[in-house]
Amino acid sequence: VAKDLGLQLPEMRNRGIRVVSESTAQYFALHGKTGHLVTAERIDREHLCRIVEECVLRCELIVEGEM
């Protein structure tokens, strides 16, 4: 994420970056030391997408300040 946004890690920590999703469960998080997007908890596809063949989890990255 840091590389995609063109930010250095120290700058990322000061920008108030957070990951949000449509569901109440937060499946993704931003790793503070590496800037990587990581899974925050176990993702159970069978539980989330029982009926649907294509399973998609959407999330947004919120960055405070101007880019």
Biotite code that builds the C-alpha atoms (Angstrom):
import biotite.structure as struc

atoms = struc.array([
    struc.Atom([0.000, 0.000, 0.000], chain_id="A", res_id=1, res_name="VAL", atom_name="CA", element="C"),
    struc.Atom([2.823, 2.398, 0.871], chain_id="A", res_id=2, res_name="ALA", atom_name="CA", element="C"),
    struc.Atom([4.427, 1.761, -2.511], chain_id="A", res_id=3, res_name="LYS", atom_name="CA", element="C"),
    struc.Atom([1.113, 2.116, -4.384], chain_id="A", res_id=4, res_name="ASP", atom_name="CA", element="C"),
    struc.Atom([0.385, 5.455, -2.681], chain_id="A", res_id=5, res_name="LEU", atom_name="CA", element="C"),
    struc.Atom([3.925, 6.708, -3.167], chain_id="A", res_id=6, res_name="GLY", atom_name="CA", element="C"),
    struc.Atom([4.412, 7.240, 0.577], chain_id="A", res_id=7, res_name="LEU", atom_name="CA", element="C"),
    struc.Atom([7.313, 6.393, 2.839], chain_id="A", res_id=8, res_name="GLN", atom_name="CA", element="C"),
    struc.Atom([6.552, 4.319, 5.958], chain_id="A", res_id=9, res_name="LEU", atom_name="CA", element="C"),
    struc.Atom([7.161, 7.136, 8.488], chain_id="A", res_id=10, res_name="PRO", atom_name="CA", element="C"),
    struc.Atom([4.820, 9.369, 6.495], chain_id="A", res_id=11, res_name="GLU", atom_name="CA", element="C"),
    struc.Atom([2.148, 6.640, 6.435], chain_id="A", res_id=12, res_name="MET", atom_name="CA", element="C"),
    struc.Atom([2.163, 6.371, 10.227], chain_id="A", res_id=13, res_name="ARG", atom_name="CA", element="C"),
    struc.Atom([1.503, 10.105, 10.553], chain_id="A", res_id=14, res_name="ASN", atom_name="CA", element="C"),
    struc.Atom([-1.282, 10.280, 7.942], chain_id="A", res_id=15, res_name="ARG", atom_name="CA", element="C"),
    struc.Atom([-4.033, 8.471, 9.867], chain_id="A", res_id=16, res_name="GLY", atom_name="CA", element="C"),
    struc.Atom([-4.467, 5.710, 7.285], chain_id="A", res_id=17, res_name="ILE", atom_name="CA", element="C"),
    struc.Atom([-7.121, 3.090, 8.040], chain_id="A", res_id=18, res_name="ARG", atom_name="CA", element="C"),
    struc.Atom([-8.861, 0.234, 6.269], chain_id="A", res_id=19, res_name="VAL", atom_name="CA", element="C"),
    struc.Atom([-12.669, 0.059, 6.363], chain_id="A", res_id=20, res_name="VAL", atom_name="CA", element="C"),
    struc.Atom([-15.121, -2.438, 4.890], chain_id="A", res_id=21, res_name="SER", atom_name="CA", element="C"),
    struc.Atom([-18.847, -2.764, 4.298], chain_id="A", res_id=22, res_name="GLU", atom_name="CA", element="C"),
    struc.Atom([-19.280, -5.445, 6.944], chain_id="A", res_id=23, res_name="SER", atom_name="CA", element="C"),
    struc.Atom([-18.927, -5.117, 10.695], chain_id="A", res_id=24, res_name="THR", atom_name="CA", element="C"),
    struc.Atom([-15.997, -7.543, 10.649], chain_id="A", res_id=25, res_name="ALA", atom_name="CA", element="C"),
    struc.Atom([-12.672, -5.996, 9.687], chain_id="A", res_id=26, res_name="GLN", atom_name="CA", element="C"),
    struc.Atom([-10.961, -8.674, 7.591], chain_id="A", res_id=27, res_name="TYR", atom_name="CA", element="C"),
    struc.Atom([-8.020, -6.513, 6.507], chain_id="A", res_id=28, res_name="PHE", atom_name="CA", element="C"),
    struc.Atom([-5.515, -4.284, 8.274], chain_id="A", res_id=29, res_name="ALA", atom_name="CA", element="C"),
    struc.Atom([-2.496, -2.221, 7.375], chain_id="A", res_id=30, res_name="LEU", atom_name="CA", element="C"),
    struc.Atom([0.758, -3.583, 8.804], chain_id="A", res_id=31, res_name="HIS", atom_name="CA", element="C"),
    struc.Atom([2.445, -0.583, 10.451], chain_id="A", res_id=32, res_name="GLY", atom_name="CA", element="C"),
    struc.Atom([6.045, -1.733, 10.013], chain_id="A", res_id=33, res_name="LYS", atom_name="CA", element="C"),
    struc.Atom([5.869, -2.822, 6.366], chain_id="A", res_id=34, res_name="THR", atom_name="CA", element="C"),
    struc.Atom([2.934, -0.902, 4.864], chain_id="A", res_id=35, res_name="GLY", atom_name="CA", element="C"),
    struc.Atom([1.456, -4.171, 3.545], chain_id="A", res_id=36, res_name="HIS", atom_name="CA", element="C"),
    struc.Atom([-2.257, -4.915, 3.461], chain_id="A", res_id=37, res_name="LEU", atom_name="CA", element="C"),
    struc.Atom([-2.737, -8.074, 5.559], chain_id="A", res_id=38, res_name="VAL", atom_name="CA", element="C"),
    struc.Atom([-5.634, -10.219, 6.742], chain_id="A", res_id=39, res_name="THR", atom_name="CA", element="C"),
    struc.Atom([-6.710, -9.173, 10.221], chain_id="A", res_id=40, res_name="ALA", atom_name="CA", element="C"),
    struc.Atom([-8.626, -12.347, 10.996], chain_id="A", res_id=41, res_name="GLU", atom_name="CA", element="C"),
    struc.Atom([-9.533, -15.698, 9.483], chain_id="A", res_id=42, res_name="ARG", atom_name="CA", element="C"),
    struc.Atom([-11.702, -15.422, 6.355], chain_id="A", res_id=43, res_name="ILE", atom_name="CA", element="C"),
    struc.Atom([-14.206, -18.269, 6.010], chain_id="A", res_id=44, res_name="ASP", atom_name="CA", element="C"),
    struc.Atom([-15.389, -18.291, 2.393], chain_id="A", res_id=45, res_name="ARG", atom_name="CA", element="C"),
    struc.Atom([-18.051, -20.938, 3.011], chain_id="A", res_id=46, res_name="GLU", atom_name="CA", element="C"),
    struc.Atom([-19.586, -18.804, 5.755], chain_id="A", res_id=47, res_name="HIS", atom_name="CA", element="C"),
    struc.Atom([-19.413, -15.490, 3.853], chain_id="A", res_id=48, res_name="LEU", atom_name="CA", element="C"),
    struc.Atom([-20.426, -16.616, 0.355], chain_id="A", res_id=49, res_name="CYS", atom_name="CA", element="C"),
    struc.Atom([-22.490, -19.768, 0.689], chain_id="A", res_id=50, res_name="ARG", atom_name="CA", element="C"),
    struc.Atom([-24.794, -19.117, -2.229], chain_id="A", res_id=51, res_name="ILE", atom_name="CA", element="C"),
    struc.Atom([-22.614, -17.004, -4.511], chain_id="A", res_id=52, res_name="VAL", atom_name="CA", element="C"),
    struc.Atom([-20.031, -18.593, -6.787], chain_id="A", res_id=53, res_name="GLU", atom_name="CA", element="C"),
    struc.Atom([-17.769, -15.526, -6.914], chain_id="A", res_id=54, res_name="GLU", atom_name="CA", element="C"),
    struc.Atom([-16.788, -14.313, -3.446], chain_id="A", res_id=55, res_name="CYS", atom_name="CA", element="C"),
    struc.Atom([-15.569, -10.703, -3.161], chain_id="A", res_id=56, res_name="VAL", atom_name="CA", element="C"),
    struc.Atom([-14.660, -8.754, -0.035], chain_id="A", res_id=57, res_name="LEU", atom_name="CA", element="C"),
    struc.Atom([-14.543, -5.027, -0.617], chain_id="A", res_id=58, res_name="ARG", atom_name="CA", element="C"),
    struc.Atom([-12.621, -2.600, 1.527], chain_id="A", res_id=59, res_name="CYS", atom_name="CA", element="C"),
    struc.Atom([-11.546, 1.016, 1.292], chain_id="A", res_id=60, res_name="GLU", atom_name="CA", element="C"),
    struc.Atom([-8.365, 2.697, 2.373], chain_id="A", res_id=61, res_name="LEU", atom_name="CA", element="C"),
    struc.Atom([-8.932, 6.073, 4.036], chain_id="A", res_id=62, res_name="ILE", atom_name="CA", element="C"),
    struc.Atom([-5.963, 8.474, 4.001], chain_id="A", res_id=63, res_name="VAL", atom_name="CA", element="C"),
    struc.Atom([-6.193, 11.722, 5.954], chain_id="A", res_id=64, res_name="GLU", atom_name="CA", element="C"),
    struc.Atom([-4.712, 14.859, 4.418], chain_id="A", res_id=65, res_name="GLY", atom_name="CA", element="C"),
    struc.Atom([-4.081, 15.805, 0.818], chain_id="A", res_id=66, res_name="GLU", atom_name="CA", element="C"),
    struc.Atom([-2.517, 13.390, -1.636], chain_id="A", res_id=67, res_name="MET", atom_name="CA", element="C"),
])
